[in-house]
């Protein structure tokens, strides 16, 4: 098995594993990694005009798109032997994972529709999601969110300039994004600038917010979208606790359609950096998005996997790319009419 294939398999088996034994450590503010300084470019994984040269993007990005996207990446800090509670954003291995996994295969989906702002942040270790390891980890979660909040405040003060905003996130990133939306957008003046919030890979209630509704049309703006992907007909062990009843957007049709055939699917961004259209069909299932095994090279690896959480975004990369462009156009058209 090639190295890339091993990485794919390990990533896919990592999430929700109950068999891994993590080393525990008491949270200590003194041992928390250095706080990012968002006035410095090295605190950002991506900034317009300074996109990472080490990342081979699948599609070219325009020089001056009409909107901004603030992207928050998922949990990549997961070494069972590491006793730290928060990732050190200045550690080369952490930075490399963010760039070569999250930015390359996730954030890139919004890159043609918007200028990309992606802060490095001191993500909480994966053990924070697992009993009994998560005991004592609450302060680490606050450290992570404080970074996200600080980066967003810096973005608003120095970069925003009144432009429309997309919030895009996955997993831990989406949990922080939910809080960010409540604090800065819901029933706040900034709500008027929201194109859409793609809160992927975590449960979001349909009535999560007072004034940010679910978006049930492909060109609707000013609200939220979310989905959690699993293999067709299967449910995770923690379905009731983590997913049941959550908002489930269909990321192929972008409406209330419960089932969508493969012929409507725009495309998976695969590890070979090729887009494979008409690769899968989906079904909405009470908080889960069921997917068939995608037709991609060496799909036998995916046949062994039930949980597609690791690929929530790149399974629908081309669908998201096209939809983001449409929503930005729709938002701009509404401003002209008003």
Helices and strands as residue ranges (DSSP letters): H 3-14, G 29-31, G 41-43, E 44-46, E 67-72, H 92-97, I 98-103, H 104-105, G 107-110, E 114-119, G 126-129, H 138-155, I 156-160, E 164-170, H 172-184, G 189-193, E 194-200, E 223-225, E 229-231, H 239-242, E 259-260, G 262-264, E 268-269, E 275-276, E 282-285, E 288-291, H 300-303, G 309-311, G 314-316, H 317-337
